[in-house]
Amino acid sequence: MAVERTLSIIKPDATTRNLTGKINAKFEEAGLRIVAQKRIHLTPAQAGKFYEVHAARPFYGELCEFMASAPVVVQVLEGEGAISKNREVMGATNPADAAPGTIRAEFAQSVGENSVHGSDAPETAAVEIAYFFSGLELVG
C-alpha cells in the first residue's frame, strides 16, 4: 500500500468540547502522522466554498452554518493507505452505525455533528489539502 496524505478536519462540536488531543491520539495510534495542522475559524462563505460539492443537497446550508459556528482544526494526515485508514478510524457518518472505538462512536453527537471530516479519495484529498495548506506548510 502506498504512502498517502489526506485532509482531516476536527469539527466545531469536537473543538468546543476540547477533544482535539483525544482525536489526534486515535489517528496517531493508528499509524497516521500529522504533517500539517492549524486551528482556524471558517466564515460561512469559506465553509460554503469547501463544501460546494454538496450545494444542491438539503443539508448544505445547515452544514455551512455549523462549520462556521466555532473554530475547527484542519490537518493533513500521512501514512500507508492514509485515506482508508483515516476513514476507518473516523467510523461511519452516523454515530449509531459507527464501530466501537471509532471517533464517531465515542465523540459524535449526531449525524450532523459527527466530530470529524476526512477526504474520501486521492483526488478529493489533493483538492481539500490545497484549499487549506500551501506546499510550504506540509512538513512530512
N, C-alpha and C positions, 0 to 999 in steps of 0.2 A: 504494500500500500504506500502511496506517495505522501510526502510531507505537504500539507495544505495549510492555508490560512482561511479563517472565517471571521465574520463580524459577529460580535456578541454585544447585546445591549442589556444592561440591568435596568429594568423599567422603574417608573416612579413609585409603584406600590412597594417595591423592594427597597429602593434607596431611602424612602421615608421611614422605613422600619429598621434601618441600619443593618441590612442583610448583605451588603456588598462583600464583606470578608468571608462570610459563610458560603456564599455562592461561588466566589472565586476559589475557595478551598476545594469545592467539588470539581471544578474544572481542572485544577492542578493535580488533585488526587487521581483524576482520570488520565493523566499524562499530557494534558494540554498546557502550553506555555503562553503567558500573556506577553505579547511583544509590542503592544501599544495600548495606552489607556488614558482616558480623560473623563472628568466629570463636567457635564455641560447642562444647561437649561435650554431646551429647544423652544423656539417660538411655534405657534400654531402653523405658520407658513413653512417653517423648516420641517416640521413633522409631516405636513401635507406633501411636501416635495419628496421626502424619503419614502412615504407610503403611497405615492401616487399610483402604483400598480393596483391598489385597492380602491381607487377613486369612485368606481361605479358600484361598489358594494355598500349595502345599507349601514354597515358599522363604521365606515370611513370617517365621518365627522366626529363620532364619539372617540374613535381611536386617536385621531389627531389631537383632540382636546385633552384626552388622558395623557398622551405622551408629552404634552406641553405643560402639564399640571404641576410638575416638580422636577428637580434635576434627575438626569439619567447618567449612567456610566457606560460610555461606549468604549469598546476594546477589541483588539484583534487577538485571536487565539491561534496558535500554531501547533501542529503535531501531525503524526501519522493519521491519515483519514480524519482530519480535524472537523470537517463539515458533519460527517455522520456521527462522529464521537460527541461533538457538541450537542447535536440533536438528541442523542441517546441520553446524555447527562441532563438535558433540559426536561425530557419527558413529554408526554402528549400535551397538546394545547389545552385540552380540557383537564383540569387537575383531577377530576373524578376518574379519568381514564389513565392517568399517569402512573407508571410503575413505582412501587415503594422505593424510597431512597433518591428519587429524582428531584431536581429543583422544584418543578411544578407540584409534585406530590407533597413536598414539605412546605413550600412557601407561597404558592399561588393562592389568591383569594377567590378567583373566579376565572371563567374563560377569557374575559376581557382584561382582568388584572392578573396576568399569569407570570409576572415577575421577570421574564427574560424573553429576548428575541435572538434568533440565530439564523444565519444565511441557510438557504436550502439547496444550493448548487454552486459549483465553482464559478460560473458566470455571474450569478447573483452576488456571491461573496466579493468578487472583484469590484463590482459596481458599488456595493454597500460600503466596502472598506474605503474606496476612493471618495465617497461622499463625506466621510468624517476625518480622514487622515491623508496627509501628504506622504510621499515616499520617505522623506527625511524622518518622519515620526515612527516608522516601523523599524524597530531595533532588535530583530531576532538574530 
